[in-house]
Amino acid sequence: MEGTGVTRRIRFGVFAVLVVLGSLIQAGPAHAVAKTPECQGEWLPSTPTSPEVMDGELGFLDLDPVKIGDRVDWKLDPYKNRSWVMVFQSLRWAGRLVADYETTGKASYLARGTAVIKDWVEKNPYHGRNTPKLAWAEHTVSLRTPVLVCLSKHVSAKWLTDSLHGHARFLNDNSHYKWGHNHGLDADIALLGVGCRMDNKAWKAKALSRMTTTTKMDVDSQGALLEQSPRYAIYFHERLKVAMDRIRECGQKVPAEMASRFDLMPEHISAATMPNGFLVPIGDGAADVQPVAYARPDSKVQIYKAGYVFGRSAWDAKDASYYSIRYGPGMKFHGHEDHLGVTYYAQGRPILTEAGFHSYEPSPYRNWTLSPEAHNVPIPQGRRLRPGTPSSLTKKTVKDDRQSYTLTDRAYGVSRTRAVLVNHDKKDVMAVLDTVASGKVRNLWHLDPRFSVVGNDGGRVVVKDNDWRASVVQFVLPGCKPVKGQKIVSGQPKPFQGWISQTYMQKTAAPVIVSPSAKGLLTVVVPGTAEGSVTCSGRTVIAHTPNGPVSFKISGKDLV
């Protein structure tokens, strides 16, 4: 879902609620209520809690809570935030009351939940003149439908049955469906739920058929999600589990292809997890996402045809080195224009990172986070980006303690090539060679906000994190001469540069190394030292790490 995890608050008078319900529900003392699968499910939001809703408070997206009066204003949009509105209109917070009625026996919970849902149904018809647009956005409908299904286990009323039919018709319509996308899977989970509740064979069959196709479209044979953000791999994997549970509860058989892709996904998620336990912030994924206990691959290097290279020096070691490289199909869904981009983690800290995910709200800053300028990429000078251009991994050499790769594309109308070499064996080095077929190229190196720059001279930038140091050394090619004119940018507002979004709707100033343009650029990152000299003579490069020298060669457009 776009913008999950929301926080906000709403007030309803108990008297008003009971008046609306009339003779449907009598508010009385708590009593035992049978729990139902329809109400005790994954759709329940963690916030707000039922007591918070009863007190008139809704909490979405960790934004400040807002109180409203007895009458719900269904046009409420206090933050001008689409994600907030979608969660508000999904009614899952009202469904929480119904679910907790089952666990607590508090009739007041059911009364208030029913009143709110009934009020929404009456005031927000599909295509209604005063109905907010996002109330019937395809994902909002998918998330709201399970709430109605849950309520139908405790309330029998024509308005509710009619609304369930209306939601099912909407979900059944392929014109509202997003194929090969997590929204499509959510729509099918919802359609299957209402189909099973009403025993509608056509809806059940449609949901099962579509979700199988969407899973095959969105998860490849290696278990990689094709939405171009590891964060959404976690979401899709979680939703696949829900889908398979619902299929079984509905008395259906889980398609083998769905089950197999589900089983493949955990290794992809683990591969995209840095040694500190957090996901690498690629695409629409914030840096604060921490996966929990996914199965991991046997190997230390994973190359996915979906467009990812992930490598590490070891598993289960926070001080291991780790890197990611992006290539593959052009930008789509939750991807960014990050092709040929790298990230690098070493000695217990992320060094090269990305601007990350801020929010889905349309803004110049959102546009910048999607752009190449927000990533560690080569940019041909004086040329325009051709959005959505694919890139290729043309060469790879994978050894236990050293890996090298060469990637290329024509995203700027001219062939640009990046070679990446990573050395481990307690001699941590990342080297990157950028070249273009004609003209000049520059590159950007986004550093984690923890770093401050303490030196910039003779082509060497030295950064520190408390007492720890790292060196970023650059050479102009041909000639292997130290770069002159590197700039350090941090917190620049116009044009945006030097920002990192580590959590939702937040940005922190962070240093970016901006190189000058040259026919070719060699960048060498040496973690753990401010003194790690790098020599470049002819084809041979030697980087001096705290644990000894690392030697490699420039071979045309490759590093070996």
FIZA-449140 format. One line per field, with one value per residue (C-alpha): x, y, z. Coordinates in steps of 0.001 Angstrom, whole numbers, plus 500000, padded with zeros to 6 digits. Example, Ala and Ser with C-alpha at 12.3 -4.5 7.8 and 13.67 -1.06 7.14 Angstrom:
% FIZA-449140
u: c(512300,513670)
v: c(495500,498940)
w: c(507800,507140)
This chain:
% FIZA-449140
u: c(500000,501172,501930,501214,501172,498987,498043,495042,492067,488294,485616,482105,479496,478250,474706,474847,476172,473364,470720,471992,471845,468406,467238,470090,472392,471829,474851,475213,477791,480622,479791,481477,481431,482610,485738,485540,488307,486769,487352,490509,492850,495863,493855,493628,495693,498044,497014,494751,493602,489936,490215,491798,488987,486408,488136,487902,491447,492790,496475,497916,501429,502945,501550,500181,496726,493641,490324,486971,483420,480477,479845,482533,483690,484436,486260,488844,492358,494235,497723,496982,498371,496941,498182,496500,493218,493385,493785,491047,488677,489583,487638,490057,490216,486440,486797,489197,486255,484235,487160,487792,484106,484755,487697,486266,482522,482052,478840,479781,482645,480298,477791,480291,481986,478667,477514,480674,480632,476925,477468,480298,478169,475281,477414,479964,478242,480351,480533,478625,478851,480284,482234,485983,487906,490201,487237,486845,490465,491180,493460,491151,488316,490524,491385,487833,486078,487384,485972,482505,482886,483836,480878,478516,479306,477545,475132,472451,471145,470225,472545,475485,474598,474124,477475,479226,477753,478862,482391,482525,481356,484066,486761,485532,485925,489311,489369,490098,492696,496498,498085,501455,501306,500722,497495,496192,496921,495117,492106,491934,492233,489278,487225,487891,486788,483454,482985,483410,481182,478376,479233,479550,481397,482158,483849,485847,487031,487923,489947,491861,492666,493806,495946,497781,498542,499548,501901,503643,503887,505263,507565,510059,511488,514332,511909,512633,509767,509553,508263,511890,511839,512886,510521,507597,508971,508264,504741,503973,505317,503133,500093,500786,500608,497281,496035,496978,495351,492151,492174,492352,489693,487464,487872,490011,493416,496425,497904,501354,502887,501779,503195,506528,507026,506097,508789,511421,510900,512552,516033,515601,514572,517548,519900,518646,519289,522462,524631,523041,519678,518068,516978,519183,517151,516513,513441,510433,511829,512893,516132,514284,512798,514126,513089,512611,514092,513817,515540,518824,520761,523739,526007,527366,526622,523236,522641,518997,517880,515240,518086,519900,523361,523820,527108,528645,531812,529934,526550,525787,528485,527555,531048,530859,531076,528035,527130,524254,524209,521178,520573,517909,514431,513560,512001,508447,506069,508190,511533,513753,516070,518943,520429,524180,523864,525702,525510,528317,528393,531588,532981,529621,528181,526573,528986,527462,523690,520781,518406,515754,511967,510250,506565,504211,502970,503581,506275,509566,511354,509588,510578,514193,514313,513269,515923,519485,520764,519542,521603,525230,525322,527368,525766,526954,527572,525155,522721,519122,517903,515705,513429,512752,515824,516929,520531,522592,525067,527636,530376,530818,533588,532636,535279,535076,536912,536594,533844,533778,530987,530525,527196,526070,523088,522089,519928,521331,521444,525107,526653,527672,529543,530266,532666,532494,535094,534657,537420,536866,539284,539526,540920,537754,537785,535153,536394,534176,535191,532842,533254,531147,531426,531662,531779,532368,530856,530467,529300,527713,528466,525778,527213,525290,524151,526360,529408,531042,533731,537074,539277,538990,542282,544184,541302,540825,537787,538081,534944,534513,532018,533273,536805,536262,537491,537097,538712,537107,539809,539126,541248,540680,541100,542961,546139,545343,545638,543954,540620,540529,537442,535365,532492,530803,527105,524867,521297,521035,517436,517546,518163,517793,521013,522592,519524,518698,515205,515646,511993,508612,508121,511556,514778,518216,521095,523944,527167,527350,530595,530011,532816,533871,533311,535954,536246,536557,536492,537942,536565,538106,536506,538852,536976,538627,541380,542105,545608,544787,546710,545700,548170,547168,549892,549139,546660,547569,545815,546927,544750,546356,543919,544599,545202,547415,547409,544787,545863,543680,543887,541992,541288,539497,536089,536497,538152,539935)
v: c(500000,503547,505080,502353,503017,506038,507966,510230,510655,511103,511808,510338,510726,507433,508760,509728,506306,504472,506727,505909,502192,502261,498738,497051,496900,497254,498618,496596,494874,492940,489354,486487,486718,484063,485062,484884,484518,487437,489804,488380,488882,490572,493610,494924,498092,498378,501997,503492,501213,500801,502915,505681,505561,505564,508633,510349,509900,508371,507750,507386,507652,508885,512331,514412,513277,515315,515379,515988,516274,513887,514156,512693,514981,512468,515130,515391,515889,517804,517125,517337,513823,511183,508285,509672,510094,506577,505003,507217,506233,502549,502412,499881,501943,501506,497814,497544,498299,495433,493030,494055,493594,489910,489773,492004,491536,495309,496099,499778,498905,497210,500041,502757,500803,500067,503665,505003,502476,503028,506784,506363,504121,506581,509646,508265,506502,505526,508502,510628,514390,514932,511696,512304,510968,508809,507149,504961,504704,501094,500399,502125,499849,496778,497722,498708,495582,493264,495731,495331,491550,491525,493694,491403,488631,490668,492986,491980,494978,495813,498834,496599,493852,496409,498002,494632,493939,497371,496821,493376,494728,497390,494833,492438,495104,494716,498409,499083,496337,496769,493721,492574,494922,494636,496612,493894,491221,493243,493609,489856,489138,491459,489990,486457,487447,488878,486063,483476,485377,485533,482220,483812,481299,483812,486249,483479,482120,485577,486420,483143,483404,487016,486691,483735,485729,488837,486836,485361,488836,490493,487826,486238,482717,483890,485220,488884,491361,493324,496536,497695,498254,495593,497208,496116,492594,492355,493697,491424,488389,489173,489646,486410,484574,486240,485308,481654,481540,483012,480513,477612,479121,479385,475676,476218,474827,477141,477233,475626,478618,480982,478751,478326,482072,482698,480248,481938,485491,485317,484807,487893,489939,488669,489457,493063,493367,495085,493623,496026,494337,497124,496957,498743,501871,501161,502603,503566,502089,504079,503352,502413,499124,496134,492674,489919,486424,485601,482567,483543,482309,480011,482215,485646,487127,487228,488452,488926,489384,491750,494255,493764,492682,492125,491054,490751,489487,487369,486608,487207,489845,493498,494581,492667,494640,494826,496419,496745,497565,498453,497632,495879,496920,500602,502388,501390,501209,501818,502158,505208,506359,504652,502426,501818,503112,501528,501519,500452,499360,498475,498146,498494,501487,502495,504688,505259,505433,507002,509897,507323,507513,510613,510182,509765,513335,515165,517770,518987,517087,513825,514349,514883,511675,509771,511396,510240,513233,511530,508387,507308,507257,508509,511402,512295,516023,518187,515398,514762,511688,509303,508077,504372,503238,499673,498808,495643,493712,492855,491237,489706,487937,486506,485166,484583,487749,489885,490604,492814,493854,495964,497609,499822,501657,504574,506421,509731,508897,507942,504741,505105,502316,501660,499032,498132,496170,495220,493670,491935,489683,492333,494712,496624,498580,499626,500938,502392,503285,505540,506157,507455,506783,510511,513698,513838,512283,513355,511364,511775,510045,510348,509789,508641,511570,510334,511523,514914,515908,516666,516853,517667,518085,516607,514413,512905,513460,512287,511737,510888,509220,509997,508528,506426,507654,506766,508080,508661,509154,510131,510141,511576,509179,508868,509841,508712,512232,513228,514966,518695,520630,518145,519889,518911,519751,519323,520474,522497,523674,524804,522699,519943,518178,516744,515266,511826,510680,508083,507957,508924,512655,513488,514653,515231,517173,514865,515400,514575,514473,516045,515348,517570,516252,514206,511644,509012,508906,506339,506481,504417,504144,503003,502473,502741,505251,508846,507898,505157,506362,505258,505201,505004,504374,503203,500362,499478,500827,500142,501105,500983,499777,499511,495776,495998,496949,495981,495920,495827,496859,499016,496985,499177,499835,497078,496694,493393)
w: c(500000,499324,502674,505205,508925,509691,512882,513576,515843,515784,518344,518431,521161,522606,522656,518989,518082,519851,518346,514855,515535,517100,517815,515939,518953,522651,524535,527684,529839,528240,527370,525577,521776,519352,517457,513674,511060,509179,512115,513659,510764,509301,508208,511758,512163,515119,515549,516603,519400,520259,523430,521360,518822,521612,523036,519676,518460,515258,514757,511261,509812,513081,512349,515211,516347,515502,517309,515638,516909,517012,513291,511097,508336,505583,503601,506341,504983,507695,506357,502631,502561,500213,502314,505417,503552,502108,505540,506951,504140,504450,507760,509195,512364,512730,511937,514851,517146,515671,515974,519573,520333,519680,522090,524837,524547,524818,522978,522913,520566,518117,518439,517649,514888,513222,513476,511885,509050,508373,508297,505791,503537,503528,502819,500358,497452,494484,492090,494607,494112,497597,497870,498248,495270,497372,499088,496009,494942,494044,497012,499473,498347,498741,502315,503291,502016,504790,507325,505817,505693,509369,510337,508417,510917,513619,511850,509364,507456,503878,503752,504656,502183,499429,500218,500154,496716,495516,496754,495157,491794,491966,492798,490120,487424,485718,484842,488525,488787,488898,487332,488624,491604,495342,494926,492628,495210,497885,495585,495081,498796,499331,496471,497673,501163,500088,497574,500304,502719,500160,498522,495101,492919,490162,492535,494159,490826,489530,492627,492572,488872,489010,492115,490587,487451,489392,491607,488563,487023,490158,491612,489252,489298,491562,494165,493421,493496,490253,491844,492279,496029,498574,501089,498965,498766,502492,501997,499055,500905,503909,501690,499830,503142,503850,500385,500820,504264,502828,499968,502422,504707,501653,500966,497879,496921,496860,493331,493268,491479,494235,496939,495174,494629,498250,499332,497143,498387,501850,500415,498233,501267,503274,500398,500456,504197,505374,508173,510677,510089,508056,504435,501952,501027,497341,495632,497749,500921,503971,505793,509001,507736,509680,508400,510957,510558,506866,505389,503797,500752,501163,499061,499974,496529,494814,491274,490322,486745,488146,488438,491726,492809,496541,498085,501528,503159,505710,507217,510911,511407,511899,510866,507571,504354,502075,498759,496324,492602,490476,486823,484751,483524,483378,486324,487244,490204,493322,491575,491175,488390,490197,487481,487787,491350,494265,498050,500367,504011,505878,509381,511092,509264,505957,504012,500570,500801,498880,499418,500271,500501,501885,500980,498032,498256,494950,495517,494061,496823,495968,492330,493352,495420,492290,490109,489369,491368,494552,493894,493559,489766,486793,484888,481360,481128,479131,478238,479199,480983,479026,481829,482120,480166,480994,481796,481413,483509,480840,482893,486328,488211,491580,493930,497654,498707,495592,493079,490013,487664,484550,483707,480860,479397,477183,479699,478461,474758,474916,476195,479831,481568,485218,486533,490226,492190,495852,497955,501310,503254,506017,503403,502603,499353,496829,493479,490748,487183,485183,481451,478559,474826,474084,476087,479822,482938,486555,489547,492968,496270,498937,502404,505457,507659,510494,508565,508524,506055,507706,504633,500921,499139,496214,495063,498536,500734,504340,506411,510063,512358,515871,515899,512771,509381,505716,502555,499159,496523,492897,489746,486276,483359,481129,482933,486489,487855,491135,490628,491208,492183,494152,495915,499149,499226,502276,502852,499653,499087,495461,493551,496144,497013,500128,501831,503216,504257,506973,508032,506599,505883,507274,505687,507158,505673,504678,502720,499026,497080,493657,491224,488332,484810,483009,480211,482890,486694,489079,492625,495432,498881,501672,504974,508360,507682,506784,505711,503216,500202,496711,493836,490189,487642,484134,484544,488131,491209,494786,497751,501182,503842,507604,507065,504011,500325,497756,494115,491002,487360,484907,481784,479259,480810,483398,486790,487401)
